Amino acid sequence: MPHEPGHEEDNLIDELLPEEEGTTEEPQKKYASIAELISQSFAQPLYFFTVETPGPVYLGTKEARGVIEKHWSITEVMENTDFSAFISDDTRAKYADIVANPNVDAQAKVVELITDVYDDISSGKKQYTVEAEGTFFQPGKDTIITFSQKKTDDGAAATDAQGRSIGLLNYSEYGQSVENTSTEEIVLAEEVEEASQTAQDIQAAQGAIRTSHPTWGYKTTKDGLIQNSTGEFVPAPFWKGNEYSMFSDMDPSEVFALQQKMVRAGMKAPTVEQYGQWSDTEANFMSAVFIKAADDTNFSWEKDTAAGLPAYTTALQELMDEVGQTEDFIKLLNEANYLQSEPNVSPAQIQQLLDQAAAGLGITLTAQNLVDYGNLAVQAYGQAAALEKDFQGSLITDRDVILGTTYKDIRAVGEGEFPRYLKGAAVPLVLPSYEYLMGQKGPQPEVKSALEIVTEALEARPEIQQQQAANEDLQDIKYSTNLFEASMGAIELGGN
């Protein structure tokens, strides 16, 4: 039987190809929950930054010099305060809303946010310097963050929900892949209790950031659930991003009231210009309050919510009480000298201090004197440090100003007080006068150096006074002798 050209090749190809019928393998589910889709999308490295903490060139490698060059994820950019200048408040609020509301509608919002973050970063300054805190003797190292639009547009290695490589994707292409992800088979975590056990761990190269937990608190699950007082799993009270979103709509007057409470609870005090403004400082501190509230064994967050109060109310009040009690206790110990530790002074420092004091008093110290008076030198160093500490404590700080600030009728503003108007308040916020604050602090202590203190201590000792008197007598004798010799020389000259 004749064969048509190419027929045998077609049969061979058909035999080699697997049959389409009979395939029973079901398509693999992409995500276990919406929360996982959000977490994994936000963990995808998309935006290329160079983060540099300048170090000596001789260290060689960029890593040794403190240089990190890589694509950063949305979570990293949002939760690392060093990147704050690149992101607008609107975009930050969108991020907080998505994290706080992990439902099926969040998919479109995630896609939009991926582009919004890129637009924020690429439309503004490409480089910012984050100033580091330090001391006069040990200044901090500033961090320089530089955005590369070209490397961001070129894309980064991306993976799917199962961790399989899907090649290089830039932010736009990855956003498209998220948009095309089917959510039909996704089970919402709040609908099935097992979702908290089957959720995938999101492992991203993000250091200590817990991207698998979208909520604050160590007792929360990977899907943002927490056990309440009855043992039931319910949505956790604080989602990551709430430290911004919960306070973004507050009037400045409400923010200021919270700032006062947080300062009493241990937060670094804002400056007067920052009153009524919710910044990274407040957000970071409130995150710690959220964790304390969520992990509270007495379920304070649940009781606060039932009472119609913010879920962090009790936790914040407890921190205020704890800090106040600690400050009072430390003050009591200081007054009783329980915390006055002996300064660590070397023998060379002791000898140098005593020699300087002796030179100023015009006396000479023997080796035995150095042994006998060594304790005076040690005490002098300790007293000088204590006086300096007391003096620093007597200075007016930002904490004193904010805690002394109150709302007053404008007609009640006294001399030296400064009114400041905040939106949402019926009366002005009045800053305390300098005289009032100094009165609260008490008299400023006199600051003395260790040399002044040890000199006074030596001068008060009888044996030192006797040596000084003997030295004065010797000087008088020397003076009289010199005067006599000079007079005799004058007589001899006259006789000639």
Backbone torsions as a table, in degrees:
resi	resn	phi	psi	omega
1	MET	NA	124.5	-176.8
2	PRO	-68.3	146.7	178.6
3	HIS	-108.7	138.6	176.6
4	GLU	-72.5	146.6	179.7
5	PRO	-55.9	132.4	176.3
6	GLY	86.0	-5.9	-175.7
7	HIS	-68.5	-42.5	-179.9
8	GLU	-62.9	-38.7	178.4
9	GLU	-62.6	-38.8	179.5
10	ASP	-64.0	-41.6	179.6
11	ASN	-63.6	-40.4	-179.9
12	LEU	-63.6	-41.6	178.8
13	ILE	-63.5	-40.8	-180.0
14	ASP	-63.8	-36.9	-179.9
15	GLU	-69.2	-36.0	-178.6
16	LEU	-75.0	-29.7	-178.8
17	LEU	-77.0	139.6	177.4
18	PRO	-70.8	149.8	179.7
19	GLU	-71.5	140.8	-179.8
20	GLU	-78.7	-31.4	-178.4
21	GLU	-76.0	151.0	177.5
22	GLY	87.4	-0.4	177.5
23	THR	-77.3	115.8	-175.5
24	THR	-108.8	0.7	-178.0
25	GLU	-66.1	125.7	-179.7
26	GLU	-82.5	148.4	177.4
27	PRO	-60.7	141.4	-177.1
28	GLN	-74.3	135.1	179.8
29	LYS	-67.5	137.3	-176.8
30	LYS	-77.6	-49.7	-176.0
31	TYR	-135.9	150.6	178.8
32	ALA	-82.1	-22.6	-178.4
33	SER	-159.1	163.5	175.4
34	ILE	-62.6	-38.6	179.4
35	ALA	-59.0	-36.8	179.2
36	GLU	-71.3	-38.9	176.4
37	LEU	-58.2	-44.6	179.9
38	ILE	-64.4	-48.6	-177.4
39	SER	-60.9	-43.7	-177.1
40	GLN	-72.2	-34.6	177.0
41	SER	-66.1	-41.1	-179.7
42	PHE	-74.4	-17.4	179.4
43	ALA	-89.6	-5.5	-177.9
44	GLN	-74.0	123.0	177.4
45	PRO	-66.4	121.9	-174.3
46	LEU	-130.9	-30.5	-169.2
47	TYR	-115.9	123.4	-172.8
48	PHE	-88.4	122.3	176.7
49	PHE	-129.0	149.6	167.5
50	THR	-109.3	119.2	179.4
51	VAL	-110.0	120.4	-172.6
52	GLU	-130.5	126.5	169.3
53	THR	-109.5	98.1	-169.7
54	PRO	-51.8	132.6	176.8
55	GLY	-134.3	176.3	-179.1
56	PRO	-58.1	136.8	-179.2
57	VAL	-63.3	-31.6	-174.9
58	TYR	-67.7	-9.3	179.9
59	LEU	-68.2	-15.4	172.2
60	GLY	91.0	-94.2	-173.5
61	THR	-69.3	155.9	179.0
62	LYS	-64.2	-37.2	179.9
63	GLU	-61.3	-41.5	179.7
64	ALA	-66.5	-30.0	179.7
65	ARG	-86.8	2.2	178.4
66	GLY	82.5	36.3	179.6
67	VAL	-111.8	126.0	176.7
68	ILE	-120.2	121.7	178.2
69	GLU	-121.7	115.2	-178.8
70	LYS	-169.5	171.1	171.3
71	HIS	-82.6	135.1	-177.8
72	TRP	-110.3	148.9	-178.3
73	SER	-88.2	169.6	176.7
74	ILE	-62.0	-43.0	-179.8
75	THR	-60.6	-43.9	179.2
76	GLU	-61.6	-44.9	-177.3
77	VAL	-67.1	-38.6	-177.1
78	MET	-76.4	-36.4	-172.3
79	GLU	-96.3	-7.5	175.3
80	ASN	-98.3	113.7	-174.5
81	THR	-63.2	-18.3	178.7
82	ASP	-63.5	-22.9	-178.2
83	PHE	-94.4	4.4	-172.8
84	SER	-55.1	-38.3	-175.5
85	ALA	-65.7	-21.0	-177.9
86	PHE	-82.0	-21.1	-170.3
87	ILE	-110.5	134.5	179.3
88	SER	-77.5	160.7	178.5
89	ASP	-64.2	-36.5	-179.8
90	ASP	-63.4	-44.0	180.0
91	THR	-66.4	-39.2	178.2
92	ARG	-63.0	-38.7	178.8
93	ALA	-66.5	-37.9	177.0
94	LYS	-63.1	-42.7	178.6
95	TYR	-59.8	-46.0	-179.6
96	ALA	-62.4	-38.5	180.0
97	ASP	-65.1	-41.1	-179.8
98	ILE	-65.4	-45.7	-178.2
99	VAL	-65.7	-35.2	-178.2
100	ALA	-79.6	-17.3	-176.8
101	ASN	-131.7	75.0	-176.8
102	PRO	-80.9	75.9	178.1
103	ASN	-120.0	179.9	-174.7
104	VAL	-62.9	-24.3	178.5
105	ASP	-71.3	-14.5	-177.0
106	ALA	-70.4	-20.4	-177.0
107	GLN	-59.3	-48.7	179.8
108	ALA	-65.0	-34.2	-179.4
109	LYS	-69.2	-34.9	177.5
110	VAL	-63.4	-45.0	179.3
111	VAL	-59.3	-44.3	-179.9
112	GLU	-65.3	-39.8	-177.7
113	LEU	-66.1	-35.9	179.2
114	ILE	-57.1	-41.3	178.4
115	THR	-74.9	-38.9	-179.4
116	ASP	-60.9	-41.8	179.2
117	VAL	-62.6	-43.4	178.8
118	TYR	-62.3	-44.2	-179.2
119	ASP	-62.0	-42.1	179.1
120	ASP	-60.5	-48.5	-174.3
121	ILE	-69.1	-42.2	-173.4
122	SER	-80.2	-19.6	-176.0
123	SER	-90.8	-14.1	-178.4
124	GLY	-105.2	-158.5	177.1
125	LYS	-63.4	143.4	-177.6
126	LYS	-89.9	-7.9	-178.3
127	GLN	-144.6	135.6	176.3
128	TYR	-132.7	149.5	175.6
129	THR	-111.2	123.7	178.6
130	VAL	-97.1	113.1	-177.5
131	GLU	-74.5	133.6	-178.9
132	ALA	-95.0	143.9	176.1
133	GLU	-77.9	149.5	179.0
134	GLY	-165.7	-168.7	178.2
135	THR	-119.6	171.7	179.6
136	PHE	-61.3	-38.3	-177.3
137	PHE	-84.1	-24.7	-179.8
138	GLN	-137.4	78.5	-177.9
139	PRO	-64.4	147.1	178.4
140	GLY	-75.8	162.5	179.6
141	LYS	-98.6	121.4	178.8
142	ASP	-66.6	151.3	178.2
143	THR	-110.4	129.4	179.2
144	ILE	-105.8	122.9	-178.8
145	ILE	-115.6	123.9	-176.4
146	THR	-124.1	129.9	179.4
147	PHE	-94.6	135.5	176.2
148	SER	-111.1	106.9	-179.3
149	GLN	-69.3	-37.9	-179.1
150	LYS	-62.0	-49.0	-178.6
151	LYS	-68.4	-28.6	175.5
152	THR	-68.1	-44.7	179.4
153	ASP	-66.2	-29.9	178.8
154	ASP	-68.0	-26.8	176.1
155	GLY	96.9	171.9	179.9
156	ALA	-136.9	164.0	178.2
157	ALA	-63.5	129.8	-177.6
158	ALA	-121.1	156.6	177.6
159	THR	-129.7	159.2	176.7
160	ASP	-90.1	-170.0	-175.8
161	ALA	-63.6	-25.5	-179.9
162	GLN	-93.2	7.4	178.9
163	GLY	82.1	10.6	-179.9
164	ARG	-86.0	141.3	-178.6
165	SER	-66.7	135.6	176.5
166	ILE	-122.4	21.7	174.6
167	GLY	87.6	-166.6	179.1
168	LEU	-85.8	127.5	176.6
169	LEU	-133.3	136.3	172.4
170	ASN	-90.2	-178.9	-174.0
171	TYR	-57.6	-40.5	-177.5
172	SER	-68.0	-42.9	-179.8
173	GLU	-68.5	-37.7	178.6
174	TYR	-68.5	-39.2	176.1
175	GLY	-59.6	-38.1	177.7
176	GLN	-64.8	-39.3	179.3
177	SER	-66.4	-35.7	176.1
178	VAL	-66.6	-40.4	179.7
179	GLU	-63.6	-34.5	-178.0
180	ASN	-84.1	-3.7	-179.8
181	THR	-69.8	129.1	178.8
182	SER	-77.2	133.5	178.5
183	THR	-109.3	11.8	-175.9
184	GLU	-63.9	-36.3	-175.2
185	GLU	-97.1	2.3	179.7
186	ILE	-74.5	131.4	178.5
187	VAL	-102.3	124.8	179.8
188	LEU	-66.7	138.1	-174.6
189	ALA	-60.1	-37.0	-176.5
190	GLU	-73.6	-11.6	-178.8
191	GLU	-90.0	-27.4	-177.3
192	VAL	-129.8	122.5	-177.4
193	GLU	-62.6	-30.9	-177.3
194	GLU	-70.1	-12.6	-177.2
195	ALA	-60.5	-32.2	-179.8
196	SER	-68.1	-22.3	-179.4
197	GLN	-93.4	-24.9	-175.9
198	THR	-97.6	-5.2	-178.2
199	ALA	-62.2	141.0	-179.7
200	GLN	-75.8	144.1	172.2
201	ASP	-77.9	125.5	179.9
202	ILE	-90.9	108.3	-179.6
203	GLN	-101.3	106.1	178.5
204	ALA	-125.7	151.6	-178.2
205	ALA	-76.8	76.5	-175.1
206	GLN	-129.6	25.5	177.2
207	GLY	65.0	-128.8	-172.8
208	ALA	-91.3	3.1	-177.8
209	ILE	-71.8	125.3	-176.2
210	ARG	-89.9	80.2	-176.5
211	THR	-70.6	-21.0	179.9
212	SER	-74.3	-15.1	176.4
213	HIS	-113.1	106.6	-178.1
214	PRO	-80.6	3.5	-177.3
215	THR	-123.5	162.0	177.8
216	TRP	-85.4	137.8	178.4
217	GLY	120.3	136.8	-178.3
218	TYR	-79.6	-13.2	179.1
219	LYS	-88.6	-4.2	-178.1
220	THR	-80.4	155.1	179.2
221	THR	-89.7	177.1	-178.5
222	LYS	-66.7	-21.3	179.7
223	ASP	-102.3	16.8	174.4
224	GLY	78.8	28.6	177.9
225	LEU	-107.3	159.3	178.6
226	ILE	-148.7	147.5	177.9
227	GLN	-80.0	133.7	176.6
228	ASN	-90.5	-169.9	-174.6
229	SER	-66.9	-18.7	178.8
230	THR	-95.6	0.9	-179.5
231	GLY	89.3	1.5	-178.6
232	GLU	-85.3	141.4	176.1
233	PHE	-81.5	124.5	-179.8
234	VAL	-133.0	163.5	177.1
235	PRO	-57.8	135.6	179.7
236	ALA	-63.5	149.0	-174.6
237	PRO	-72.6	-23.9	-173.3
238	PHE	-130.1	111.3	176.1
239	TRP	-91.2	149.1	176.9
240	LYS	-61.5	128.8	-173.3
241	GLY	109.6	-21.7	176.9
242	ASN	-63.5	-24.6	179.4
243	GLU	-64.2	-13.9	173.1
244	TYR	-107.9	-52.0	-170.8
245	SER	-65.1	-33.0	-177.8
246	MET	-68.4	-16.3	-174.0
247	PHE	-122.0	0.2	-176.2
248	SER	-69.2	-26.7	-178.6
249	ASP	-96.2	3.5	-179.4
250	MET	-72.7	146.0	171.1
251	ASP	-68.9	152.4	177.7
252	PRO	-54.3	-33.1	179.8
253	SER	-65.8	-37.0	177.9
254	GLU	-70.2	-39.3	178.1
255	VAL	-62.3	-42.2	-179.2
256	PHE	-61.7	-41.9	178.6
257	ALA	-59.6	-38.8	177.1
258	LEU	-69.5	-38.9	178.8
259	GLN	-59.2	-42.3	178.8
260	GLN	-60.6	-43.7	-179.9
261	LYS	-64.9	-42.0	-178.0
262	MET	-68.4	-34.0	175.6
263	VAL	-64.7	-41.6	176.6
264	ARG	-63.5	-27.0	-179.8
265	ALA	-86.9	-1.1	175.0
266	GLY	117.1	-0.5	179.4
267	MET	-72.3	147.4	174.4
268	LYS	-61.8	130.4	-174.2
269	ALA	-69.4	137.1	174.3
270	PRO	-75.7	161.8	175.0
271	THR	-79.4	168.7	-178.3
272	VAL	-58.0	-37.5	-178.9
273	GLU	-65.8	-19.6	-177.2
274	GLN	-97.2	2.1	179.1
275	TYR	-60.6	132.8	177.9
276	GLY	80.8	4.7	-179.4
277	GLN	-112.1	131.0	179.3
278	TRP	-93.6	110.3	-176.3
279	SER	-115.4	-174.2	178.4
280	ASP	-61.4	-32.4	179.7
281	THR	-60.6	-49.0	178.6
282	GLU	-65.1	-42.1	-177.8
283	ALA	-63.7	-44.4	-179.9
284	ASN	-64.2	-40.1	178.7
285	PHE	-67.0	-41.2	-179.5
286	MET	-66.1	-29.2	175.8
287	SER	-59.7	-41.2	178.2
288	ALA	-65.9	-37.1	176.9
289	VAL	-64.9	-41.7	178.0
290	PHE	-57.7	-45.9	-179.2
291	ILE	-62.1	-43.9	178.4
292	LYS	-60.5	-42.0	-179.0
293	ALA	-67.7	-46.0	-177.1
294	ALA	-65.2	-34.3	-177.1
295	ASP	-91.3	2.4	-177.5
296	ASP	-63.3	126.7	-179.3
297	THR	-69.4	-17.3	178.0
298	ASN	-93.1	5.3	177.6
299	PHE	54.1	48.7	-178.4
300	SER	-61.8	-33.9	-179.7
301	TRP	-62.0	-36.1	-179.5
302	GLU	-70.7	-41.4	179.5
303	LYS	-67.6	-40.0	178.2
304	ASP	-61.9	-45.2	-179.5
305	THR	-62.0	-42.5	179.5
306	ALA	-64.0	-29.0	-179.5
307	ALA	-87.0	2.3	179.7
308	GLY	79.3	18.8	-180.0
309	LEU	-105.8	158.2	172.6
310	PRO	-56.0	141.9	-173.0
311	ALA	-65.8	-10.3	-179.0
312	TYR	-98.9	-0.2	-170.5
313	THR	-56.6	-54.2	-177.4
314	THR	-64.5	-42.2	-179.3
315	ALA	-61.0	-41.7	179.0
316	LEU	-65.8	-41.9	179.4
317	GLN	-64.0	-39.5	178.6
318	GLU	-63.3	-39.8	177.2
319	LEU	-64.0	-40.8	177.9
320	MET	-60.6	-44.0	-179.4
321	ASP	-66.1	-42.9	-178.2
322	GLU	-63.6	-44.9	-179.7
323	VAL	-65.3	-42.0	178.6
324	GLY	-61.9	-44.6	179.7
325	GLN	-65.4	-38.4	179.4
326	THR	-64.7	-42.9	179.5
327	GLU	-63.2	-42.0	179.1
328	ASP	-64.9	-39.4	-178.8
329	PHE	-66.5	-43.3	179.1
330	ILE	-64.2	-40.2	178.0
331	LYS	-61.0	-42.2	179.2
332	LEU	-63.2	-42.6	179.1
333	LEU	-65.7	-39.5	178.7
334	ASN	-62.8	-41.9	-179.7
335	GLU	-64.5	-30.6	179.7
336	ALA	-90.7	4.0	179.0
337	ASN	63.8	23.2	178.1
338	TYR	-72.9	-25.3	-176.6
339	LEU	-101.3	7.7	-179.9
340	GLN	-84.6	94.7	-179.4
341	SER	-85.5	150.7	178.7
342	GLU	-68.8	133.7	179.1
343	PRO	-69.0	150.3	179.0
344	ASN	-88.7	99.6	-174.8
345	VAL	-119.4	133.4	-179.6
346	SER	-83.4	158.2	176.9
347	PRO	-57.5	-34.8	179.3
348	ALA	-65.1	-39.2	178.4
349	GLN	-66.2	-38.9	179.4
350	ILE	-62.4	-48.5	-179.2
351	GLN	-62.9	-42.7	-179.6
352	GLN	-61.6	-42.9	-179.0
353	LEU	-65.6	-44.4	-179.4
354	LEU	-66.8	-38.4	177.6
355	ASP	-62.6	-41.0	178.6
356	GLN	-64.9	-41.7	179.2
357	ALA	-65.3	-42.2	-179.9
358	ALA	-62.9	-40.6	178.5
359	ALA	-62.6	-39.7	179.4
360	GLY	-68.2	-30.5	-179.7
361	LEU	-89.2	-9.0	179.4
362	GLY	74.6	31.7	-179.8
363	ILE	-122.2	169.3	178.2
364	THR	-119.9	130.5	-179.5
365	LEU	-102.4	136.5	176.4
366	THR	-86.9	172.6	177.2
367	ALA	-59.9	-37.3	178.8
368	GLN	-68.7	-35.1	176.2
369	ASN	-60.0	-41.6	-179.6
370	LEU	-61.5	-35.8	177.1
371	VAL	-70.9	-45.9	-176.7
372	ASP	-64.8	-35.9	-174.6
373	TYR	-100.3	4.8	-178.6
374	GLY	-58.4	-38.7	-179.4
375	ASN	-66.1	-30.6	176.7
376	LEU	-63.2	-39.0	179.5
377	ALA	-66.7	-42.6	178.8
378	VAL	-61.6	-45.6	178.7
379	GLN	-62.4	-36.8	-179.3
380	ALA	-63.5	-43.2	177.3
381	TYR	-61.6	-43.3	-180.0
382	GLY	-64.5	-43.3	-180.0
383	GLN	-66.3	-38.8	179.1
384	ALA	-63.0	-41.9	178.6
385	ALA	-65.0	-40.2	179.8
386	ALA	-65.5	-40.9	178.5
387	LEU	-64.3	-41.0	179.0
388	GLU	-64.5	-40.5	178.0
389	LYS	-63.9	-43.8	178.5
390	ASP	-62.8	-38.8	179.8
391	PHE	-65.2	-45.4	178.2
392	GLN	-61.1	-37.3	178.5
393	GLY	-69.6	-19.7	-179.8
394	SER	-86.3	-8.7	-180.0
395	LEU	-78.6	150.0	179.8
396	ILE	-78.3	129.8	-178.7
397	THR	-115.5	170.1	175.7
398	ASP	-59.6	-32.4	179.5
399	ARG	-65.7	-42.7	178.3
400	ASP	-61.6	-40.2	-176.8
401	VAL	-66.8	-48.3	-175.8
402	ILE	-68.8	-36.0	179.6
403	LEU	-75.4	-19.4	177.1
404	GLY	-94.1	-0.1	-177.7
405	THR	-87.9	134.5	-179.0
406	THR	-138.7	166.2	173.9
407	TYR	-87.5	135.1	-179.8
408	LYS	-141.8	154.1	168.7
409	ASP	-64.1	137.5	-177.0
410	ILE	-57.2	-27.0	-179.6
411	ARG	-75.6	-14.7	-178.6
412	ALA	-98.0	3.3	-179.2
413	VAL	-69.9	123.9	-176.7
414	GLY	-90.2	177.9	-179.8
415	GLU	-66.1	133.5	179.6
416	GLY	86.0	-7.6	177.9
417	GLU	-90.4	152.8	-174.3
418	PHE	-126.0	115.7	178.0
419	PRO	-78.4	146.6	178.2
420	ARG	-142.1	124.0	-175.2
421	TYR	-92.5	129.7	176.4
422	LEU	-117.5	140.8	179.2
423	LYS	-61.8	133.4	178.3
424	GLY	99.3	-7.1	-179.4
425	ALA	-107.6	138.0	-178.9
426	ALA	-77.1	-27.9	-180.0
427	VAL	-124.5	159.6	-177.0
428	PRO	-72.1	155.4	172.6
429	LEU	-84.0	126.8	-173.9
430	VAL	-113.0	120.1	177.4
431	LEU	-79.6	139.6	-177.6
432	PRO	-67.9	155.4	179.1
433	SER	-76.1	160.0	178.4
434	TYR	-61.3	-40.6	-178.9
435	GLU	-63.2	-39.4	179.4
436	TYR	-64.9	-46.1	-178.7
437	LEU	-64.3	-41.3	178.7
438	MET	-66.0	-34.8	176.7
439	GLY	-64.5	-36.7	177.3
440	GLN	-67.5	-34.5	-177.8
441	LYS	-77.3	-29.0	-175.7
442	GLY	89.3	177.3	-177.3
443	PRO	-63.8	143.4	178.2
444	GLN	-76.7	130.1	179.1
445	PRO	-71.9	151.6	177.2
446	GLU	-78.1	133.6	179.7
447	VAL	-94.4	128.9	177.9
448	LYS	-127.7	148.5	176.6
449	SER	-81.9	164.2	177.3
450	ALA	-61.4	-34.5	179.5
451	LEU	-64.8	-43.3	179.4
452	GLU	-62.8	-41.7	-176.5
453	ILE	-67.3	-46.7	-178.0
454	VAL	-70.0	-31.4	177.0
455	THR	-64.2	-44.3	178.3
456	GLU	-63.6	-38.6	-179.5
457	ALA	-66.3	-41.6	179.2
458	LEU	-67.7	-40.8	-176.6
459	GLU	-64.8	-24.6	-178.6
460	ALA	-83.7	-9.9	-177.8
461	ARG	-81.5	135.1	-177.4
462	PRO	-58.1	-41.7	-176.9
463	GLU	-65.8	-32.2	177.6
464	ILE	-71.2	-40.0	178.4
465	GLN	-62.7	-39.2	178.4
466	GLN	-64.9	-40.9	179.5
467	GLN	-65.6	-39.0	178.0
468	GLN	-64.3	-41.4	179.5
469	ALA	-64.4	-41.2	178.6
470	ALA	-64.0	-39.1	178.5
471	ASN	-64.5	-39.0	178.9
472	GLU	-65.5	-40.8	178.0
473	ASP	-62.7	-41.8	179.5
474	LEU	-63.0	-40.2	178.3
475	GLN	-65.1	-38.3	178.0
476	ASP	-63.8	-41.7	179.1
477	ILE	-63.5	-44.0	178.7
478	LYS	-61.0	-40.2	-179.6
479	TYR	-64.7	-44.2	-178.8
480	SER	-65.4	-40.7	179.6
481	THR	-62.6	-46.6	179.5
482	ASN	-61.6	-38.9	-179.7
483	LEU	-66.9	-40.8	179.3
484	PHE	-64.2	-45.5	-179.8
485	GLU	-62.7	-39.0	178.9
486	ALA	-65.2	-38.0	-179.9
487	SER	-67.4	-41.8	179.0
488	MET	-64.1	-39.4	178.6
489	GLY	-63.1	-35.5	179.8
490	ALA	-68.9	-36.6	-179.6
491	ILE	-68.0	-42.8	178.9
492	GLU	-60.4	-40.0	179.2
493	LEU	-65.4	-38.5	180.0
494	GLY	-67.9	-34.2	-179.2
495	GLY	-67.6	-30.2	179.3
496	ASN	-73.9	NA	NA
